[in-house]
Amino acid sequence: MPHRRVCNQDPVLSQRHAQKTLTTKRLQESVPKPGHWPVDPQQDVPISEDRIWIDGCFDFAHHGHAGASLQARRLGKELLVGVHSDEAILENKGPTVMNLKERIAAVEACRWVTQAIPHAPYVTSVPWIDHYGCRYVGHGDDITSDSSGEDCYRYVKQAGRFKVFKRTPGISTTDLVGRMLLCTRSHSIKSLTAVLSGQEGVGDEGERRRNGQEMMQRIKDYATDSTGTQPHCEVWNWESTKARRLSRTISHMSGRHTDRDDAGTFHQMVEGHGPREGQRIVYVDGGFDLFSSGHIEFLRKVIELEHVEGEKRGWFTEEAKKTRIENAGEDYPPAYVLAGIHNDEVINHYKGVNYPVMNIFERGLCVLQCKVSLSTVYHLRSAIHHDQTFPTASTPHTYVIPRSLKSTQYINAVVFGAPFSATPAYLKTLPYGLPSVVYHGPTAFMPLNYDPYTYAKDLGIFKEVPAHDFQHVNAGEIVERILKSRAMYEERQRVKGVKGLGEDAEKKRQKLEEEAKIKALERRWSEVERSFGA
């Protein structure tokens, strides 16, 4: 009887082989059958050279994610974005700050994204990109690994279907979490124009100049259209003519502020498309810190209300549409949306601690890249159908949802450094004149003892946006999520090579919070004294 040959295998190699076999099996099992894909189409799509795939966690909608989407979009004509589930991220990387629904909302709101695909596998799967008809997968030049330490893109690389682009420098989810945990302020910008011109910043004169030029180029890139190649958004910078921009007198009894009527000066940074005939000028403003689903849903509500207004004035009739196409060469929406971004000094004055977590440059890029897809309303709220009533803040169940609501609109213009309170002179000297309407939603994160929208109300152009599902998602809420699960996020930071919070950082946060409380009390007492002529 012949002897059976016994091979002594290396146990480490055997373990790795078993792990790879298990991973392969999981990937095979994770390929959905027709009818079970997370989003349509359910049948395989012919593979196209112009259809690009990227994927990731997309925790926080920071401008690094937008930069990746922009570069990937420029590789083709359509961009599909796979978004990993909360469970997959927890297994491979650690806890997410934003849940899947919030992360999907942020990805879908990027102007260069064609479609978001939830529950995409953490290790990029060739069958998945085949199904959605993507020839290539794009990713930054950094390495991403799974829980076993292996490259998440190894399969598409082996298939020769991987393209690399430059990672956006200076921003990441890990960096933002670190700012919250360590309570740092080094990211703040005192003067955006000074930084862009190289007068302020880190490094010697040459480094500051190069950094300013790169930042200016990024603003121009983020102001492009949905193809990422043509100009679209107009970008402005506003500066007060007053030496003390934060000084104001407030009547304690009436709650009205008496800012000097400062028109300031506007400087155009990027030229794009201005308002077209018949469009209403819509003004919104805010800090837009840690740009998230709360901001996106607010903007979506604004566009919804403007579409309802457009329906009332006959904007969507075939005759009106035909006239616009004849005169402009294409159709366009009824509203031109101008977003004002408050500077870092103003936000920190009112919120204290180390807010804003994102500086004005980072927040402005997040707003610039934003689009509002009203068709998403139907996707997220399946119970809503055409011709059902659509509630508004003042008159619930009055308007009818028009079929024209299924459209996409982009932010049209941005003003960096917008004042916290828009005075009549500021509103009237905006680049496009006095806006038709000023929108704002209820603000819980930054309670005030006066109304910064008094002037807009006096002018009869103020309108409040109704409550929505993501109303609670703001910078304060996100920071609270981080701090409540501090231990988990510190471990995530440790794995990523970032210093943990530590006792010193905690003491620093407590001290800054106490200082913010004292400043708030001093402001209130000063206002009481002024109201009595003290």
Buried (B, 14 or more C-beta within 10 A) or exposed (E): EEEEEEEEEEEEEEEEEEEEEEBEEEBEEBBEEEEEBBBEEEEEBEBBEEBBBBBBBBBBBBBBBBBBBBBBBBBBEBBBBBBBBBEBBBEBBBBBBBBBEBBBBBBBBBBBBBBBBBBBBBBBBBBBBBBBBBBBBBBBEEEBBBBEEBBBBBBBBEEEBBBEBEBBEBBBBBBBBBBBBBBBBEBBBEBBBBBBBBEBBEEEEEEBBEBBEEBBEBBBBBBBBBEBEEEBBBBBBBBBEEEEBEEBEBEBEEEBBEBEEBBBEBEEBBEBBEBBEBBBBBBBBBBBBBBBBBBBBBBBBBBBBBBBBBBEEEBBEEEBBEBBEEEEEEEBBBBBBBBBBBBBBBBBBBBBBBBBBBBBBBBBBBBBBBBBBBEBBBEBEEEEEEEEEBEBBEEEEEBEBBEBBBBBBBBBBBBBBBBBBBBBBBBEBBBBEBBBBBBBBEEEBBEEEBBBBBBBEEBEBBBBBBEBEBBEBBBBBBBEBBBEEBEEBBEBBEEBEBEBBEEEBBEBBEEBBEEBEEEBEEBEEBBEEBBEEE
